[in-house]
């Protein structure tokens, strides 16, 4: 006895007609393919998210490093020990935090820029701590020269990181405005300390 056939969209044409068992087999196959497609899409989506996140974190690191080196440059130009110490603390925190950024998730150009910035951060910290421990006038000129050098290198690599990477759109970073704001805040703090204003209770 022949099994009853059911036709897709009631089209009575032999490739469109199958038994219940045959339809069930086809539905299982289609379901398995759809499930596989969804799994691949989800894993790819997680990968894309990680790649985007790596670039965003690297940019944040680059900006904070630039601010830290700008602070050290300010301290060198104004012989401001307080700003130097704050900048050293910031640099240590940055170096510790950047270890979680996944280098392998970045494209080649972003990875190269980020590795450079990591190296600059380590070098700047060593130079700053050497000067902090022995701040004689003879070393001040060398310290200023080194901070200027790393300041420019950091700016170049910061701008590279702010180009489009891993589907993260290009982003502008106003270097001059950042420096101006930092120096303005530092000048205000210096003036406040000079006045030795009593605290109001």
Secondary structure, 3 states (H helix, E strand, C coil): CCCCEEEHHHCCCHHHEEEHHHHHHHHHHHHHHHHHHHHHHHHHHHHHHHHHHHHHHHHHHHHHHHHHHHHHHHHHHHCCHHHHHHHHHHHHHHHHHHHHCCHHHCCHHHHHHHHHHHHHHHHHHHHHHHHHHCCCHHHHHHHHHHHHHHHHHHHHHHHHHCCCECCECCCCCCHHHHHHHHHHHHHHHHHHHHHCCCCCC
